[in-house]
Amino acid sequence: MTGTVRDEDWVGGSAVILDPTGLHARPAVKLTKLAKTFQSAIEIRADDGTAWTNAKSPNAVMKLRAGHGLPLHIRAAGDDARAAVDALVALVDQNFND
Amino acid sequence: MNDKVSIVIVSHSADVAKGTADMVRQMVGDDVRVAFCGGNPDGGLGTDVAAIMAAIESVYSPKGVAVLVDLGGAETNSEVAIEMLPDGRGANVQICNAPVVEGAVMAATEAASGASLEAVRKTAEDF
C-alpha cells in the first residue's frame, strides 16, 4: 500500500516517548489500535532507525523497540492523514494514557 | 459485539489460560470477546473437548473465532471440538499456528479493528 505513496503526500509529526521502558508491548497495542481507526496509510520510525514501519501492524510496532526520551516519528498519507498524525502524536504525548 | 472476531485460549493449565485471557483484556480491552479453558475435568493438567466446545460457543460469532492453543493435545482436542460444533459453525472457527500468549494478544489487537478471521489469524501467525 505504502509503495504507491509519493514522498510529497506524507503528513508528518513526532512526539517524545516518555515511558522509561520505551515503546513496550502495552503502548504498542494502543498505538496499533488507534492507527487502525484511520483509513490512511500510517508509518512510524524510531529516532535511531531509518526504516519506516507499518503502524497498523502490532508485530512490527513491538519489534521497533523505540526507546525512552527519543522522538517517535509518525507519517501518514490519505484522506484522514492529518487527523491520524495528530491523534498518534497526542497518544504519545499523553504517555499512552498509562 | 458480533461484528468482531472472538478469541478462545486453550492451555493445558487453567492458570495459563486465565492469565493469558487477563493479559488480552488488559492490553487490548473489552471490545473483543475472549473465552478460555484449561486443565482436565479432574483439575489437573490437560485439555477437555467439552470445555473447549463450551468456550467456543460462549463467544461464537459468524464473523469468526480464532483459537490459540499450547502443546500437542490442546491442538488435537481443539480440532475435535471444532468438528463437533453444531450447525456448521466449525467453518467459522480456526486454530492459529502461533504461541498462545503472544498469538492471543496479536490476534485480539487485529480483531479489535473489525478485521476478518483470515487477517486475525495471519497477524497471530506472523509473530
Interface residues (C-beta under 8 A of the other chain):
Chain A: A25 R26 V29 T32 K33 K36 T37 K56 S57 P58 N59
Chain B: Q26 M27 V28 G29 V105 M106 T109 E110 A112 S113 T123 D126 F127
